[in-house]
């Protein structure tokens, strides 16, 4: 913790370990050295007239140097990132590119974690507040290496103390800087200013009242309008192609005209298939009631897990291989860990017409955990 500086009662800057700095240097060297060598070799080839692969070398060198520049920018962004708490209890995460702020007096929980399983994941400060969820990402070194878990754990503990400090006072009254939380203060987490019956605003919630919570994939505000426009567009294309085909084949008789309708019919079939994607997930439900957690995928009976049998619960973004081993698909998953260690993993059906982002995942997970009484620490 640092002292008060121009209204700031807490300030944190990333401290890069020697091992992380070494990985950063090696990554940048592995990008810049062959990139510069490729461009240099191409220039020599052009000067001597003996460069058969000049274009390839220039493209390769430019690509590697570009990746190195992006990595260098990411590293500088991390080193200039500042996390602050001011006298009024406002948390600010700022770097040269952007700044995010939140009044901690409106917040109930705070954690630092990552929700992306790929190597490009970033640590993110996640907060649940009166309006739902809020997050701010912390950059990584050379776009790949992240801060160590112990560094992040120390920052999380400090921020939880300052969250408790901000919540000790009425929401309309600024906290008193003299009441600085001690190093031995209990980290904020179990105690909360939010009453146990206070529901967290979650986008897509069909029911969110005491004793019952029900969620479906949230629809985009313009879903109906976009679907109507798509239908009109497909119909117009089909009619236009059908008229052109009929006119061009009219002189060849009725059989030729009917045969020419194959293309319009194919377009109509493809359009119908795309239109049906809007309905995927319409029957999907996640429900929490007296029976526990229920997941319903279709008209079939739902899968129900008693609350007492749930040891952990997460909503994370995963990237998995498809039928083509060189391609991956990204999707949000609800992963429930039973007390016996069994995993129940459910993909959230988010397709055309749905709207689901990181803050939605944070709020959904927090509300499910709150209602089910799951108190395990968020996975890192």
Secondary structure by P-SEA (a helix, b strand, c coil): cccccccccccccccccaaaaaaaaaaaaacaaaaaaaaaaaaaaaaaccccaaaaaaaaaaaaaaaaaaaaaaaaaaaabbbbccccbbbbbbcccbbbbbccccccbbbbbbccccccbbbbbcccccccccbbbbbbccccccccaaaaaaaaaaaaaaaaaaaccccccccccccccccccccccccccccccccccccccccccccbbbbccccccaaaaaaaaaaaaaaaaaaaaaaaaaaaaccccaaaaaaaaaaaaaaaaaaaaaaacccccccbbbbbccccbbbbccccbbbbbccccccccbbbbbbbbcccccbbbbbbbbbbbccccccccccccccccccccaaaaaaaaaaaaaaacccccccc
